[in-house]
Amino acid sequence: ADEPGGVLEGLERFARRLAGARLATVLYAILDPVSGTLAYACAGHLPPLLVEPNGTARYLDGGRSPPLCALPPGSTGPRPYATATLPPEPPSCCSPTGWWSGAASRSTWAFTGW
């Protein structure tokens, strides 16, 4: 369960054991700084926005599934995930809950929640 879809499945199982748990949206991503590959999954969360160093922006709209605990247990099947290759220059990535910004290279990223 190291890939993002498997992590969301584990969070779903955990959330279902919590008394009073209703719904949760989650964006989970893993960056491989050597290859520049970003693996990500969104459970009901708006897609992240990737802003290239030249200012070009695009939504990463793959790897989408319903929010955690939104459907009856076992009805969602495996949660999907997607990958994107980031440019060698440090891009920025934005979601409704925070901003990730590359510093000197892909290997140094910072997250700021709002």
N, C-alpha and C positions, 0 to 999 in steps of 0.2 A: 504493500500500500504506500510506496514511496512516491509514486506519481500523483499529481494533483487530484485526479478523479478518485483515486483510492483514499486519499486523505479526507476528501469530502464525505465519502461513504462512512469512514470511521467517525467523523464528526456527527453525521446523521444518527448512527447507532448510539453514540454518547448522548446526544440531545434528547433522544427518545426515552432515555432513562431518567431524565430530570423532571421532577414534578413541576407542572406549570409551563413547561416549554411549549411554545406555540410555533413560531416561524423565526427563521434566521436567514439573512442573506450573507453570503461569504464569497470573497475573492481570495484565492490562494494561488501563489505563484512561486516557482523555483527558478533561479537564474544560474546557469552554468557560465561563469565568467570567462572560461577558456574558449568555449565554442561560441559564446554569445547567444545560446539558445535559452529562451524563456518558455517554460512549460507552465500553463495556467488553467484554472477551472473556475467557473462562476456558478454559484448556486443561487439563482434569483437576483444576483447582484448586477448592477449595470456594468457593461464592459469597460475595461481600462482603455485609456487613450494614450497611444504611443506618439510622442512628439520627437521627430527626427532632428538632428542637429541643424539641418537646413530650414527647419520650421514646418516641414510637411507633417501633417497629423493624420493618424488613422486609428479607428477603433479596432481592438483585438476582440472580435465577436465570436470566436469559436469557443468550444468547451463549455457550453451553456446547459444548465439544467434547472429544475424548479428549486425554490428555497428549501432549506432543511425543514423537515417535519411538515411540509405542505401537502403531501399526498400520503395515502395509507402505506404502512410499512411494506416494503418489498415491491411496490408498484413502480418505482422509478428505474429499476435495472441498474446496470453499472453507470456511474456518473462519468460523463465524457470529459476529456481535457484536450487542449490544443497546444501547439507550439508556434513560436515566432522567432525568427533570427534577428537579433539586434545588430545595428551597424557597429563598426569598430569604434567610432567616435561615441562619446557618452550621450545617449538619448535621455529623455525624460518620459515618465509614464505617470498618468494621472487617473485617479478613480474618484468617485464622489466622497470617499472617506480619507483620501490622502494623496500625497505627491511623492513619487520616487524620482530622484535626480541623479544622473551619473556625474561623478566628479572627474577625476583625471582619466579614468578608463572604465570599461565595463566591470572591472573587478572591485570598484569602489562605488557603492550606491548608498544613498541615504533615504530614509523614509520620514516623511512628516505627515502626521495625521491632523485633521482639522475637525 
